[in-house]
Amino acid sequence: MEDILRPIYQERASQLNTLGVLLVEKKQKSAQTTDFFDVILLVIVKEADQPVFIKHYSYDDKKAAMHVVTEEKLQQWLLLGTNRKIFEWIEHSKIIFDRNEFVAHLKTELREFPFNGRKIKMGLEFAKLIRRYVDGKAFFESKQYLDAYNHVVHSLHHLARLAIIEHGLHPELTVWQQVKQIEPEIYKLYEELVNSEETLEKRLELLFLASEFLIHSRVHIGTSHLLNVLSRKDYWMFNEIMTEKELLPYSVDLSVLIEYLIDKHLIEVVNLETKGQGVYHRCYRLNKKTL
């Protein structure tokens, strides 16, 4: 297999722009990891016109896919978790080509999972969790139970991923299998939501009560990164928070997260006068009394 594909990856490896080439083979028990292709060739490059370029090949009644990905796009995936398969590709791949040990260092970094990287990823998962939880509760209160159920399932998923990262691990495709081992309480919540014979309304009501505690117990670890950034200034206008480079990944979840933290007295509102009488600029600052 590798011999057949050699001309393809050798051409890429000979280019100075290429940082590494990895080969991932399909495993029967987890064929979805490779999108049901027999082989994935992952080519990491410094830069390219397209951040992701994919090409498909056929050989000997088999199929292969080559993914050419820029270093920037790869780092984005690893930070945001928007392409979870990439973790398994890097972890379980064979290194075909490695310029200046780029891939070896990448594998080591993922395995060791530096604490600062964990803080950022926990912050992003917590922000998504709060967004889903708050929206789900609003749907529940307006008796839109199916929409509430959809949001609650997603909120539990983010809670599970947050717990996994908290334990120093990367969330895999089989998140619930991981959580069952390390945070059985969260797994039970999910099981009860999905399998309980209670009415949907009752299931959701019980889950909101139970998950409130689990979320509250993770507020400080889930917001450590955000609050650390906000501590650098006396107060912030919202647009300043939105455009702060370190906080850009929080994206659309930031507004809901800020309001949640105001409710929990971790952030407080500062009103600054405008030219209009009785109208104020709404700014935000860290509530240092609660730290």
MIDOSE-1310 file (N, C-alpha, C; in nm, 2 decimals, decimal comma, always signed):
residues 291
medi	+0,08/-0,12/+0,00/+0,00/+0,00/+0,00/+0,09/+0,13/+0,00; +0,18/+0,13/+0,09/+0,27/+0,24/+0,10/+0,35/+0,26/-0,02; +0,40/+0,14/-0,08/+0,47/+0,15/-0,21/+0,40/+0,21/-0,32; +0,27/+0,18/-0,33/+0,18/+0,23/-0,44/+0,17/+0,38/-0,42
lrpi	+0,16/+0,43/-0,30/+0,13/+0,57/-0,28/+0,26/+0,65/-0,27; +0,38/+0,58/-0,27/+0,51/+0,65/-0,25/+0,53/+0,77/-0,35; +0,50/+0,75/-0,48/+0,53/+0,86/-0,58/+0,45/+0,99/-0,54; +0,33/+0,97/-0,48/+0,24/+1,08/-0,44/+0,30/+1,16/-0,33
yqer	+0,34/+1,08/-0,22/+0,39/+1,16/-0,10/+0,53/+1,20/-0,12; +0,61/+1,13/-0,20/+0,75/+1,17/-0,23/+0,75/+1,31/-0,30; +0,66/+1,33/-0,39/+0,65/+1,46/-0,46/+0,63/+1,57/-0,36; +0,54/+1,55/-0,27/+0,51/+1,65/-0,16/+0,63/+1,67/-0,07
asql	+0,69/+1,56/-0,03/+0,80/+1,56/+0,07/+0,92/+1,64/+0,01; +0,93/+1,64/-0,12/+1,05/+1,71/-0,18/+1,03/+1,86/-0,19; +0,91/+1,91/-0,16/+0,89/+2,05/-0,16/+0,93/+2,12/-0,03; +1,00/+2,23/-0,03/+1,05/+2,29/+0,09/+0,93/+2,34/+0,18
ntlg	+0,82/+2,36/+0,12/+0,70/+2,41/+0,19/+0,64/+2,30/+0,28; +0,68/+2,18/+0,26/+0,62/+2,07/+0,33/+0,69/+2,04/+0,47; +0,61/+2,04/+0,57/+0,66/+2,02/+0,71/+0,66/+1,88/+0,75; +0,56/+1,80/+0,70/+0,55/+1,66/+0,74/+0,44/+1,59/+0,66
vllv	+0,46/+1,46/+0,65/+0,37/+1,37/+0,58/+0,34/+1,25/+0,67; +0,21/+1,23/+0,70/+0,17/+1,12/+0,78/+0,07/+1,03/+0,71; +0,08/+0,90/+0,74/+0,00/+0,80/+0,68/-0,09/+0,74/+0,79; -0,22/+0,74/+0,77/-0,32/+0,68/+0,86/-0,40/+0,57/+0,79
ekkq	-0,39/+0,45/+0,84/-0,46/+0,34/+0,78/-0,59/+0,31/+0,85; -0,69/+0,26/+0,77/-0,82/+0,23/+0,83/-0,81/+0,11/+0,92; -0,88/+0,12/+1,03/-0,90/+0,01/+1,12/-1,05/-0,03/+1,12; -1,07/-0,16/+1,11/-1,21/-0,21/+1,08/-1,31/-0,16/+1,19
ksaq	-1,26/-0,15/+1,32/-1,35/-0,12/+1,43/-1,38/+0,03/+1,43; -1,30/+0,11/+1,37/-1,32/+0,26/+1,37/-1,30/+0,32/+1,23; -1,37/+0,26/+1,13/-1,35/+0,30/+0,99/-1,39/+0,45/+0,97; -1,48/+0,50/+1,06/-1,52/+0,64/+1,04/-1,41/+0,73/+1,07
ttdf	-1,31/+0,69/+1,14/-1,19/+0,78/+1,17/-1,13/+0,83/+1,04; -1,12/+0,74/+0,94/-1,06/+0,77/+0,81/-1,17/+0,80/+0,70; -1,29/+0,84/+0,75/-1,40/+0,87/+0,66/-1,42/+0,75/+0,56; -1,40/+0,63/+0,61/-1,42/+0,50/+0,54/-1,32/+0,48/+0,42
fdvi	-1,22/+0,57/+0,42/-1,11/+0,55/+0,32/-1,01/+0,44/+0,38; -0,94/+0,37/+0,29/-0,84/+0,27/+0,33/-0,72/+0,34/+0,39; -0,69/+0,46/+0,33/-0,57/+0,53/+0,38/-0,59/+0,68/+0,37; -0,54/+0,75/+0,47/-0,54/+0,90/+0,47/-0,39/+0,94/+0,46
llvi	-0,36/+1,02/+0,37/-0,23/+1,09/+0,37/-0,25/+1,23/+0,42; -0,19/+1,26/+0,53/-0,20/+1,40/+0,58/-0,07/+1,47/+0,56; -0,08/+1,57/+0,47/+0,04/+1,65/+0,44/+0,03/+1,79/+0,50; +0,12/+1,83/+0,59/+0,12/+1,95/+0,66/+0,22/+2,05/+0,59
vkea	+0,17/+2,17/+0,55/+0,26/+2,26/+0,48/+0,26/+2,39/+0,55; +0,36/+2,47/+0,53/+0,38/+2,60/+0,59/+0,27/+2,70/+0,55; +0,24/+2,71/+0,43/+0,14/+2,80/+0,37/+0,09/+2,75/+0,24; -0,03/+2,79/+0,20/-0,09/+2,75/+0,07/-0,20/+2,85/+0,04
dqpv	-0,24/+2,85/-0,09/-0,35/+2,94/-0,13/-0,48/+2,89/-0,06; -0,50/+2,76/-0,05/-0,61/+2,70/+0,01/-0,56/+2,64/+0,15; -0,63/+2,67/+0,26/-0,59/+2,62/+0,39/-0,60/+2,47/+0,39; -0,70/+2,41/+0,32/-0,73/+2,27/+0,31/-0,75/+2,23/+0,16
fikh	-0,67/+2,13/+0,12/-0,69/+2,08/-0,02/-0,69/+1,93/-0,01; -0,80/+1,87/-0,07/-0,82/+1,73/-0,06/-0,83/+1,66/-0,20; -0,76/+1,55/-0,21/-0,76/+1,48/-0,34/-0,78/+1,33/-0,31; -0,87/+1,27/-0,39/-0,90/+1,12/-0,37/-0,83/+1,04/-0,48
ysyd	-0,79/+0,92/-0,44/-0,73/+0,82/-0,53/-0,79/+0,68/-0,52; -0,78/+0,61/-0,63/-0,82/+0,47/-0,63/-0,71/+0,38/-0,67; -0,70/+0,26/-0,60/-0,59/+0,17/-0,64/-0,63/+0,03/-0,58; -0,61/-0,08/-0,66/-0,63/-0,21/-0,62/-0,77/-0,23/-0,55
dkka	-0,87/-0,18/-0,60/-1,01/-0,18/-0,54/-1,01/-0,11/-0,40; -0,92/-0,03/-0,38/-0,91/+0,05/-0,25/-0,92/+0,20/-0,28; -0,93/+0,28/-0,18/-0,93/+0,42/-0,20/-0,85/+0,49/-0,09; -0,79/+0,60/-0,14/-0,71/+0,68/-0,05/-0,75/+0,83/-0,06
amhv	-0,72/+0,91/+0,04/-0,75/+1,05/+0,04/-0,62/+1,12/+0,09; -0,58/+1,23/+0,01/-0,47/+1,31/+0,06/-0,53/+1,44/+0,10; -0,50/+1,48/+0,23/-0,54/+1,61/+0,28/-0,41/+1,70/+0,30; -0,41/+1,80/+0,23/-0,30/+1,90/+0,24/-0,35/+2,02/+0,32
vtee	-0,29/+2,03/+0,44/-0,34/+2,13/+0,54/-0,23/+2,23/+0,58; -0,26/+2,35/+0,59/-0,16/+2,45/+0,63/-0,14/+2,44/+0,78; -0,02/+2,48/+0,83/+0,01/+2,47/+0,97/-0,09/+2,56/+1,05; -0,12/+2,67/+1,00/-0,22/+2,76/+1,07/-0,36/+2,69/+1,08
klqq	-0,41/+2,63/+0,98/-0,53/+2,56/+0,98/-0,53/+2,45/+1,08; -0,42/+2,37/+1,08/-0,40/+2,26/+1,17/-0,41/+2,31/+1,32; -0,34/+2,42/+1,35/-0,34/+2,47/+1,48/-0,47/+2,52/+1,52; -0,55/+2,57/+1,43/-0,68/+2,62/+1,45/-0,77/+2,50/+1,49
wlll	-0,76/+2,39/+1,41/-0,84/+2,27/+1,45/-0,81/+2,22/+1,58; -0,68/+2,21/+1,62/-0,63/+2,16/+1,75/-0,68/+2,25/+1,86; -0,69/+2,38/+1,84/-0,73/+2,47/+1,95/-0,88/+2,46/+1,96; -0,96/+2,47/+1,85/-1,10/+2,49/+1,86/-1,17/+2,35/+1,86
gtnr	-1,10/+2,24/+1,83/-1,17/+2,11/+1,83/-1,27/+2,10/+1,72; -1,26/+2,17/+1,61/-1,36/+2,17/+1,50/-1,34/+2,05/+1,41; -1,22/+1,99/+1,42/-1,20/+1,87/+1,34/-1,14/+1,76/+1,43; -1,22/+1,69/+1,51/-1,18/+1,60/+1,61/-1,10/+1,48/+1,56
kife	-1,12/+1,45/+1,43/-1,05/+1,33/+1,38/-0,90/+1,36/+1,37; -0,86/+1,49/+1,36/-0,72/+1,52/+1,34/-0,64/+1,47/+1,46; -0,69/+1,47/+1,58/-0,62/+1,42/+1,70/-0,58/+1,27/+1,68; -0,68/+1,20/+1,63/-0,65/+1,05/+1,61/-0,56/+1,03/+1,49
wieh	-0,57/+1,11/+1,39/-0,48/+1,10/+1,27/-0,34/+1,12/+1,32; -0,31/+1,23/+1,40/-0,18/+1,26/+1,44/-0,13/+1,15/+1,54; -0,21/+1,11/+1,63/-0,17/+1,01/+1,73/-0,14/+0,88/+1,68; -0,23/+0,83/+1,58/-0,21/+0,69/+1,54/-0,15/+0,68/+1,40
skii	-0,09/+0,78/+1,35/-0,03/+0,78/+1,21/+0,11/+0,73/+1,21; +0,15/+0,69/+1,09/+0,29/+0,66/+1,07/+0,36/+0,78/+1,01; +0,47/+0,83/+1,06/+0,54/+0,94/+1,01/+0,62/+0,90/+0,88; +0,58/+0,95/+0,77/+0,65/+0,92/+0,64/+0,76/+1,02/+0,61
fdrn	+0,74/+1,14/+0,65/+0,84/+1,25/+0,63/+0,82/+1,35/+0,74; +0,93/+1,40/+0,79/+0,93/+1,49/+0,90/+1,04/+1,59/+0,89; +1,01/+1,71/+0,85/+1,12/+1,82/+0,84/+1,15/+1,88/+0,97; +1,27/+1,87/+1,01/+1,32/+1,92/+1,14/+1,24/+1,88/+1,26
efva	+1,19/+1,76/+1,25/+1,11/+1,70/+1,36/+0,99/+1,77/+1,40; +0,93/+1,84/+1,30/+0,81/+1,91/+1,32/+0,70/+1,82/+1,37; +0,67/+1,71/+1,31/+0,57/+1,62/+1,35/+0,60/+1,55/+1,48; +0,72/+1,52/+1,51/+0,76/+1,45/+1,63/+0,73/+1,55/+1,75
hlkt	+0,76/+1,68/+1,73/+0,73/+1,78/+1,84/+0,58/+1,79/+1,85; +0,51/+1,79/+1,74/+0,36/+1,81/+1,75/+0,30/+1,69/+1,83; +0,35/+1,57/+1,80/+0,29/+1,45/+1,87/+0,32/+1,46/+2,02; +0,45/+1,51/+2,05/+0,48/+1,52/+2,20/+0,40/+1,62/+2,26
elre	+0,37/+1,74/+2,20/+0,29/+1,84/+2,25/+0,15/+1,80/+2,28; +0,09/+1,72/+2,18/-0,04/+1,67/+2,20/-0,05/+1,57/+2,32; +0,06/+1,49/+2,33/+0,06/+1,39/+2,43/+0,07/+1,46/+2,57; +0,15/+1,56/+2,58/+0,18/+1,62/+2,71/+0,07/+1,73/+2,74
fpfn	+0,00/+1,78/+2,64/-0,11/+1,87/+2,66/-0,08/+1,98/+2,76; +0,01/+2,08/+2,72/+0,05/+2,19/+2,82/-0,07/+2,25/+2,88; -0,05/+2,29/+3,01/-0,16/+2,34/+3,09/-0,23/+2,47/+3,03; -0,14/+2,56/+2,97/-0,20/+2,68/+2,91/-0,29/+2,65/+2,80
grki	-0,25/+2,55/+2,72/-0,34/+2,50/+2,61/-0,47/+2,45/+2,66; -0,46/+2,37/+2,77/-0,58/+2,32/+2,83/-0,67/+2,43/+2,88; -0,62/+2,53/+2,94/-0,70/+2,64/+2,99/-0,78/+2,71/+2,88; -0,72/+2,73/+2,77/-0,79/+2,79/+2,66/-0,90/+2,70/+2,61
kmgl	-0,87/+2,57/+2,59/-0,97/+2,48/+2,54/-1,08/+2,46/+2,64; -1,05/+2,46/+2,77/-1,16/+2,45/+2,87/-1,25/+2,58/+2,86; -1,19/+2,69/+2,84/-1,26/+2,82/+2,83/-1,36/+2,81/+2,71; -1,31/+2,76/+2,59/-1,39/+2,75/+2,48/-1,51/+2,65/+2,49
efak	-1,48/+2,54/+2,56/-1,58/+2,44/+2,58/-1,69/+2,49/+2,68; -1,64/+2,57/+2,78/-1,73/+2,62/+2,88/-1,82/+2,73/+2,82; -1,77/+2,81/+2,73/-1,85/+2,91/+2,66/-1,96/+2,84/+2,58; -1,92/+2,74/+2,51/-2,02/+2,66/+2,42/-2,13/+2,60/+2,51
lirr	-2,08/+2,54/+2,63/-2,17/+2,48/+2,72/-2,27/+2,58/+2,77; -2,23/+2,70/+2,81/-2,32/+2,80/+2,87/-2,42/+2,85/+2,76; -2,37/+2,87/+2,64/-2,46/+2,90/+2,53/-2,57/+2,80/+2,51; -2,54/+2,67/+2,50/-2,64/+2,57/+2,48/-2,73/+2,56/+2,60
yvdg	-2,67/+2,57/+2,72/-2,75/+2,55/+2,85/-2,85/+2,66/+2,86; -2,81/+2,79/+2,84/-2,90/+2,90/+2,85/-3,01/+2,90/+2,74; -2,97/+2,87/+2,62/-3,07/+2,86/+2,51/-3,17/+2,75/+2,54; -3,12/+2,63/+2,59/-3,20/+2,52/+2,62/-3,30/+2,55/+2,73
kaff	-3,26/+2,62/+2,83/-3,34/+2,66/+2,94/-3,45/+2,75/+2,89; -3,42/+2,84/+2,80/-3,52/+2,94/+2,75/-3,62/+2,86/+2,67; -3,58/+2,77/+2,59/-3,68/+2,68/+2,51/-3,77/+2,60/+2,61; -3,71/+2,55/+2,72/-3,78/+2,47/+2,81/-3,89/+2,56/+2,88
eskq	-3,85/+2,68/+2,92/-3,95/+2,77/+2,99/-4,06/+2,81/+2,90; -4,03/+2,81/+2,77/-4,14/+2,85/+2,67/-4,21/+2,72/+2,62; -4,18/+2,61/+2,68/-4,25/+2,48/+2,65/-4,21/+2,42/+2,52; -4,10/+2,47/+2,46/-4,05/+2,41/+2,33/-3,96/+2,30/+2,37
ylda	-4,02/+2,18/+2,41/-3,94/+2,08/+2,47/-3,84/+2,01/+2,37; -3,88/+1,99/+2,25/-3,79/+1,92/+2,15/-3,67/+2,01/+2,12; -3,69/+2,14/+2,11/-3,57/+2,23/+2,09/-3,49/+2,23/+2,22; -3,55/+2,23/+2,33/-3,48/+2,23/+2,46/-3,39/+2,11/+2,47
ynhv	-3,45/+1,99/+2,43/-3,38/+1,86/+2,43/-3,26/+1,87/+2,34; -3,27/+1,92/+2,22/-3,16/+1,93/+2,13/-3,04/+2,01/+2,19; -3,07/+2,12/+2,26/-2,97/+2,21/+2,32/-2,91/+2,14/+2,44; -2,99/+2,07/+2,52/-2,94/+2,00/+2,64/-2,84/+1,89/+2,60
vhsl	-2,87/+1,81/+2,50/-2,78/+1,71/+2,45/-2,65/+1,77/+2,42; -2,65/+1,88/+2,34/-2,53/+1,95/+2,30/-2,45/+2,00/+2,43; -2,53/+2,06/+2,52/-2,47/+2,11/+2,64/-2,40/+2,00/+2,72; -2,46/+1,89/+2,73/-2,40/+1,77/+2,80/-2,27/+1,73/+2,73
hhla	-2,27/+1,73/+2,60/-2,16/+1,70/+2,52/-2,04/+1,79/+2,55; -2,07/+1,92/+2,56/-1,96/+2,02/+2,59/-1,92/+2,00/+2,74; -2,01/+1,97/+2,82/-1,97/+1,94/+2,96/-1,88/+1,82/+2,97; -1,91/+1,72/+2,89/-1,83/+1,59/+2,89/-1,69/+1,63/+2,83
rlai	-1,68/+1,70/+2,73/-1,55/+1,74/+2,67/-1,47/+1,83/+2,77; -1,54/+1,92/+2,84/-1,47/+2,00/+2,94/-1,41/+1,91/+3,05; -1,48/+1,81/+3,09/-1,44/+1,72/+3,20/-1,31/+1,64/+3,15; -1,32/+1,60/+3,03/-1,21/+1,52/+2,97/-1,08/+1,61/+2,96
iehg	-1,09/+1,73/+2,92/-0,98/+1,82/+2,91/-0,93/+1,85/+3,05; -1,02/+1,87/+3,14/-0,98/+1,90/+3,28/-0,89/+1,79/+3,34; -0,91/+1,67/+3,29/-0,83/+1,55/+3,33/-0,70/+1,54/+3,25; -0,67/+1,64/+3,16/-0,55/+1,64/+3,09/-0,55/+1,55/+2,96
lhpe	-0,67/+1,52/+2,92/-0,68/+1,44/+2,80/-0,75/+1,52/+2,68; -0,73/+1,47/+2,56/-0,80/+1,53/+2,45/-0,92/+1,45/+2,42; -1,04/+1,52/+2,40/-1,16/+1,45/+2,37/-1,15/+1,37/+2,24; -1,18/+1,25/+2,24/-1,18/+1,16/+2,12/-1,31/+1,16/+2,05
ltvw	-1,32/+1,09/+1,94/-1,45/+1,08/+1,87/-1,55/+1,00/+1,96; -1,50/+0,91/+2,04/-1,59/+0,84/+2,14/-1,59/+0,90/+2,27; -1,65/+1,02/+2,28/-1,64/+1,11/+2,40/-1,71/+1,04/+2,52; -1,83/+0,97/+2,49/-1,90/+0,92/+2,60/-1,83/+0,80/+2,66
qqvk	-1,76/+0,72/+2,58/-1,68/+0,61/+2,63/-1,57/+0,66/+2,73; -1,51/+0,78/+2,69/-1,41/+0,84/+2,77/-1,47/+0,89/+2,91; -1,58/+0,96/+2,89/-1,65/+1,02/+3,01/-1,70/+0,91/+3,11; -1,74/+0,80/+3,06/-1,79/+0,69/+3,14/-1,69/+0,64/+3,24
qiep	-1,56/+0,65/+3,19/-1,45/+0,61/+3,28/-1,41/+0,71/+3,38; -1,40/+0,84/+3,34/-1,34/+0,94/+3,42/-1,45/+1,03/+3,50; -1,57/+1,05/+3,44/-1,67/+1,13/+3,50/-1,81/+1,06/+3,49; -1,82/+0,95/+3,56/-1,95/+0,87/+3,55/-2,07/+0,95/+3,58
eiyk	-2,06/+1,05/+3,66/-2,18/+1,13/+3,70/-2,24/+1,20/+3,57; -2,15/+1,25/+3,49/-2,20/+1,32/+3,37/-2,26/+1,22/+3,27; -2,19/+1,10/+3,26/-2,24/+0,99/+3,18/-2,38/+0,95/+3,22; -2,41/+0,94/+3,35/-2,54/+0,90/+3,40/-2,64/+1,00/+3,37
lyee	-2,61/+1,13/+3,37/-2,70/+1,24/+3,33/-2,75/+1,22/+3,19; -2,65/+1,19/+3,10/-2,68/+1,17/+2,96/-2,76/+1,05/+2,94; -2,73/+0,94/+3,01/-2,81/+0,82/+3,00/-2,95/+0,84/+3,04; -2,97/+0,91/+3,15/-3,11/+0,93/+3,20/-3,19/+1,02/+3,11
lvns	-3,12/+1,12/+3,05/-3,19/+1,20/+2,95/-3,24/+1,12/+2,83; -3,15/+1,03/+2,78/-3,18/+0,96/+2,66/-3,27/+0,84/+2,69; -3,25/+0,77/+2,80/-3,32/+0,64/+2,82/-3,44/+0,64/+2,92; -3,45/+0,75/+3,00/-3,55/+0,75/+3,10/-3,69/+0,73/+3,04
eetl	-3,78/+0,67/+3,12/-3,92/+0,65/+3,07/-4,01/+0,76/+3,12; -3,95/+0,86/+3,19/-4,03/+0,98/+3,23/-4,07/+1,06/+3,10; -4,16/+1,15/+3,12/-4,20/+1,24/+3,01/-4,08/+1,33/+2,97; -4,08/+1,38/+2,85/-3,96/+1,46/+2,81/-3,95/+1,59/+2,90
ekrl	-4,07/+1,64/+2,94/-4,07/+1,76/+3,02/-4,00/+1,73/+3,16; -4,04/+1,61/+3,21/-3,99/+1,58/+3,34/-3,84/+1,55/+3,34; -3,80/+1,48/+3,23/-3,65/+1,45/+3,21/-3,57/+1,58/+3,20; -3,62/+1,67/+3,13/-3,55/+1,80/+3,11/-3,55/+1,88/+3,24
ellf	-3,66/+1,88/+3,31/-3,66/+1,95/+3,44/-3,56/+1,89/+3,54; -3,55/+1,76/+3,55/-3,45/+1,70/+3,64/-3,31/+1,72/+3,59; -3,29/+1,72/+3,46/-3,16/+1,74/+3,41/-3,11/+1,89/+3,44; -3,20/+1,98/+3,42/-3,15/+2,12/+3,45/-3,11/+2,14/+3,59
lase	-3,19/+2,07/+3,68/-3,15/+2,08/+3,82/-3,02/+2,02/+3,85; -2,99/+1,90/+3,80/-2,87/+1,83/+3,82/-2,75/+1,89/+3,76; -2,77/+1,94/+3,63/-2,65/+2,00/+3,56/-2,61/+2,13/+3,61; -2,70/+2,20/+3,68/-2,67/+2,33/+3,73/-2,56/+2,32/+3,83
flih	-2,56/+2,22/+3,91/-2,45/+2,20/+4,01/-2,32/+2,17/+3,94; -2,32/+2,08/+3,84/-2,20/+2,03/+3,77/-2,14/+2,15/+3,69; -2,22/+2,24/+3,64/-2,17/+2,36/+3,57/-2,11/+2,45/+3,67; -2,19/+2,48/+3,78/-2,14/+2,57/+3,88/-2,00/+2,53/+3,94
srvh	-1,98/+2,40/+3,95/-1,86/+2,35/+4,01/-1,74/+2,37/+3,92; -1,77/+2,40/+3,79/-1,66/+2,42/+3,69/-1,65/+2,56/+3,65; -1,72/+2,65/+3,71/-1,71/+2,79/+3,66/-1,57/+2,85/+3,67; -1,50/+2,83/+3,78/-1,37/+2,89/+3,79/-1,27/+2,83/+3,69
igts	-1,27/+2,70/+3,68/-1,17/+2,64/+3,59/-1,21/+2,67/+3,44; -1,34/+2,68/+3,42/-1,39/+2,70/+3,28/-1,37/+2,85/+3,23; -1,36/+2,94/+3,33/-1,35/+3,08/+3,29/-1,21/+3,14/+3,33; -1,12/+3,05/+3,37/-0,99/+3,10/+3,42/-0,91/+3,18/+3,31
hlln	-0,92/+3,13/+3,18/-0,85/+3,20/+3,07/-0,91/+3,33/+3,04; -1,04/+3,34/+3,03/-1,11/+3,46/+3,00/-1,09/+3,57/+3,11; -1,11/+3,53/+3,24/-1,09/+3,62/+3,35/-0,95/+3,67/+3,36; -0,85/+3,58/+3,33/-0,71/+3,62/+3,33/-0,69/+3,73/+3,23
vlsr	-0,74/+3,72/+3,11/-0,73/+3,82/+3,00/-0,80/+3,95/+3,05; -0,92/+3,94/+3,10/-0,99/+4,06/+3,15/-0,92/+4,14/+3,26; -0,84/+4,07/+3,34/-0,77/+4,13/+3,45/-0,66/+4,22/+3,41; -0,63/+4,23/+3,28/-0,52/+4,31/+3,24/-0,56/+4,46/+3,22
kdyw	-0,69/+4,49/+3,22/-0,73/+4,63/+3,21/-0,84/+4,66/+3,32; -0,85/+4,78/+3,35/-0,95/+4,82/+3,46/-1,09/+4,79/+3,41; -1,12/+4,82/+3,28/-1,25/+4,78/+3,23/-1,24/+4,77/+3,08; -1,34/+4,71/+3,02/-1,34/+4,68/+2,87/-1,48/+4,71/+2,81
mfne	-1,47/+4,78/+2,70/-1,60/+4,78/+2,62/-1,61/+4,65/+2,55; -1,73/+4,61/+2,52/-1,76/+4,48/+2,46/-1,68/+4,45/+2,33; -1,67/+4,55/+2,25/-1,60/+4,54/+2,12/-1,45/+4,51/+2,14; -1,40/+4,57/+2,25/-1,26/+4,55/+2,28/-1,24/+4,40/+2,32
imte	-1,33/+4,34/+2,39/-1,33/+4,20/+2,43/-1,34/+4,11/+2,31; -1,43/+4,15/+2,22/-1,46/+4,07/+2,10/-1,33/+4,07/+2,01; -1,26/+4,18/+2,00/-1,15/+4,19/+1,91/-1,01/+4,16/+1,97; -1,01/+4,13/+2,10/-0,89/+4,09/+2,17/-0,84/+3,96/+2,11
kell	-0,72/+3,96/+2,06/-0,67/+3,84/+1,98/-0,68/+3,71/+2,06; -0,65/+3,71/+2,18/-0,66/+3,58/+2,26/-0,81/+3,53/+2,28; -0,90/+3,63/+2,26/-1,04/+3,59/+2,29/-1,12/+3,57/+2,16; -1,06/+3,59/+2,04/-1,13/+3,57/+1,91/-1,20/+3,43/+1,90
pysv	-1,13/+3,32/+1,95/-1,20/+3,19/+1,93/-1,33/+3,18/+2,00; -1,36/+3,26/+2,10/-1,48/+3,25/+2,17/-1,60/+3,29/+2,09; -1,58/+3,38/+1,99/-1,67/+3,41/+1,88/-1,81/+3,45/+1,94; -1,92/+3,39/+1,88/-2,06/+3,43/+1,91/-2,10/+3,39/+2,05
dlsv	-2,02/+3,30/+2,12/-2,06/+3,26/+2,25/-2,02/+3,36/+2,36; -1,94/+3,46/+2,32/-1,88/+3,55/+2,42/-1,99/+3,63/+2,50; -2,08/+3,68/+2,42/-2,19/+3,77/+2,48/-2,27/+3,70/+2,59; -2,31/+3,58/+2,56/-2,39/+3,50/+2,66/-2,30/+3,46/+2,78
liey	-2,18/+3,43/+2,75/-2,09/+3,39/+2,86/-2,06/+3,51/+2,96; -2,04/+3,63/+2,90/-2,03/+3,75/+2,98/-2,15/+3,78/+3,07; -2,27/+3,77/+3,01/-2,39/+3,79/+3,09/-2,40/+3,68/+3,20; -2,37/+3,56/+3,17/-2,37/+3,45/+3,27/-2,28/+3,48/+3,39
lidk	-2,16/+3,53/+3,36/-2,06/+3,56/+3,46/-2,10/+3,69/+3,54; -2,17/+3,78/+3,48/-2,23/+3,89/+3,56/-2,33/+3,84/+3,66; -2,41/+3,75/+3,61/-2,51/+3,68/+3,70/-2,45/+3,61/+3,82; -2,33/+3,55/+3,79/-2,26/+3,48/+3,90/-2,16/+3,57/+3,97
hlie	-2,16/+3,70/+3,95/-2,09/+3,80/+4,02/-1,93/+3,79/+4,00; -1,89/+3,73/+3,89/-1,75/+3,72/+3,86/-1,71/+3,84/+3,77; -1,80/+3,90/+3,70/-1,78/+4,02/+3,62/-1,88/+4,12/+3,66; -1,84/+4,25/+3,66/-1,94/+4,35/+3,70/-1,95/+4,45/+3,59
vvnl	-2,06/+4,52/+3,58/-2,08/+4,62/+3,48/-2,03/+4,76/+3,53; -1,97/+4,83/+3,44/-1,93/+4,97/+3,46/-2,00/+5,06/+3,36; -2,07/+5,16/+3,41/-2,14/+5,25/+3,32/-2,06/+5,38/+3,30; -2,03/+5,41/+3,18/-1,95/+5,54/+3,15/-2,04/+5,63/+3,08
etkg	-2,03/+5,76/+3,11/-2,12/+5,86/+3,05/-2,10/+5,88/+2,90; -2,20/+5,90/+2,83/-2,20/+5,93/+2,69/-2,24/+6,08/+2,67; -2,25/+6,13/+2,54/-2,30/+6,26/+2,52/-2,45/+6,27/+2,54; -2,51/+6,16/+2,53/-2,66/+6,16/+2,55/-2,69/+6,15/+2,70
qgvy	-2,79/+6,24/+2,74/-2,82/+6,24/+2,88/-2,90/+6,11/+2,92; -2,85/+6,05/+3,03/-2,91/+5,92/+3,08/-2,87/+5,80/+3,00; -2,79/+5,81/+2,90/-2,74/+5,70/+2,83/-2,59/+5,67/+2,86; -2,56/+5,55/+2,88/-2,42/+5,52/+2,93/-2,36/+5,41/+2,84
hrcy	-2,23/+5,41/+2,83/-2,15/+5,30/+2,77/-2,15/+5,19/+2,87; -2,19/+5,07/+2,83/-2,19/+4,96/+2,92/-2,05/+4,89/+2,90; -1,97/+4,89/+3,01/-1,84/+4,83/+3,01/-1,83/+4,72/+3,11; -1,73/+4,64/+3,11/-1,72/+4,52/+3,19/-1,58/+4,52/+3,26
rlnk	-1,58/+4,47/+3,38/-1,45/+4,45/+3,45/-1,46/+4,33/+3,54; -1,34/+4,28/+3,58/-1,34/+4,17/+3,67/-1,38/+4,21/+3,81; -1,47/+4,13/+3,87/-1,51/+4,16/+4,01/-1,41/+4,09/+4,10; -1,31/+4,17/+4,15/-1,20/+4,11/+4,22/-1,24/+4,06/+4,36
ktl	-1,35/+4,11/+4,41/-1,40/+4,06/+4,54/-1,43/+3,91/+4,54; -1,47/+3,86/+4,43/-1,51/+3,72/+4,43/-1,40/+3,62/+4,39; -1,28/+3,68/+4,37/-1,16/+3,59/+4,33/-1,09/+3,55/+4,45
